[in-house]
Amino acid sequence: MRKVLLGCCLTAMLAIPAMAQGSSAPQSAPPADPFASYVKAAFKTNAGYLVKSAQEFPDDKYTAKLGTQPETRTFAALIGHVINANYFYCSVAKGEADPQTKDYEKNPGTKAEMAAAMQAAIDYCTPLYEALTDANGMQMVTPPAAPGRGPARPQPRVSILVRNMAHNNEEYGNIVGYFRANNLVPPSSEHQNQGGARRN
């Protein structure tokens, strides 16, 4: 009896994977450049949040700060910091001089100026991310030498783009704090009104 039961169990166990395999929908082929595809998508999503943040934050709150520490940036200066960083990282990845001539962090403008500058910074970076492949991401580029530190070391282009993406994510997290402190919904949470589950 035990042998019969054992045989039935083994037969059932072998049949389950076969049934699952037979009923599963055909899977799409993986992307040709999986890592580059991830970097592109992550940059695009966060870049959209940054642009919308600059556009949607109230004009009269652009000078707002979080807390009372003197070194804390105003919202305008934080947006300017992100603008500067995107130009810096993407110009290094392109192997060209930073085309930006204004320091938006130290000298932020009006909301309209800052929103336009954020869009321009993202537009400057976007073609670089769109053209990224796993192969050309490994091409070596040499950043400009930092003052007093000597020549910089060559590094893969994608490492610079990933640092820019990570910095954008980090600073967007700070931007969310300004929205929430002013009882505003940040761009990444706006879709909750349509039944989304993400919260920031």
Residue pairs with C-beta under 8 A, 6 or more apart in sequence:
31 37
32 133
33 132
33 133
33 134
33 135
34 134
35 134
35 137
35 158
36 132
36 133
36 134
36 137
36 158
39 129
39 132
39 137
39 158
39 161
39 162
39 165
40 129
40 130
40 132
42 165
42 169
43 125
43 126
43 129
43 161
43 164
43 165
43 168
44 126
44 129
46 165
46 168
46 169
46 172
47 122
47 125
47 126
47 168
48 187
49 172
49 175
49 186
49 187
49 188
50 82
50 118
50 122
50 168
50 171
50 172
50 175
51 115
51 118
51 119
51 122
52 187
53 79
53 172
53 175
53 179
53 186
53 187
54 79
54 111
54 114
54 115
54 118
54 119
55 115
56 184
56 187
57 75
57 111
57 178
57 179
57 184
58 182
58 184
59 110
59 111
61 75
61 178
61 182
62 74
62 75
62 76
62 108
62 110
62 111
62 114
63 74
63 75
63 76
64 74
64 75
64 178
64 181
64 182
65 72
65 73
65 74
65 75
66 72
66 177
66 178
66 181
73 81
73 105
74 108
75 175
75 178
76 108
76 109
76 111
76 114
77 105
77 106
77 108
78 171
78 174
78 175
78 178
79 104
79 108
79 114
79 118
79 175
80 103
80 104
80 105
80 106
80 107
80 108
80 114
80 117
81 104
81 105
81 171
82 118
82 121
82 167
82 168
82 171
83 100
83 104
83 105
83 114
83 117
83 118
83 121
84 100
84 103
84 104
84 105
85 164
85 167
85 168
85 171
86 121
86 122
86 124
86 125
86 164
86 168
87 98
87 99
87 100
87 121
87 124
88 98
89 125
89 160
89 161
89 163
89 164
89 167
90 124
90 125
90 128
90 161
90 164
91 97
91 98
91 99
91 100
92 141
92 143
92 144
92 160
93 128
93 141
93 157
93 160
93 161
93 164
94 128
95 141
99 124
100 121
102 117
104 114
104 117
108 114
109 117
125 164
128 161
129 161
132 157
132 158
132 161
136 157
137 156
137 157
137 158
137 161
138 156
138 157
138 158
139 156
139 157
140 154
140 155
140 156
140 157
141 154
141 155
141 156
141 157
141 160
142 151
142 152
142 153
142 154
142 155
143 152
143 155
143 160
144 152
145 151
145 152
146 152
172 188
173 200
175 186
176 186
176 188
176 200
179 185
179 186
180 186
185 192
186 200
188 198
188 200
189 196
189 198
189 199
189 200
191 198
192 198
192 199
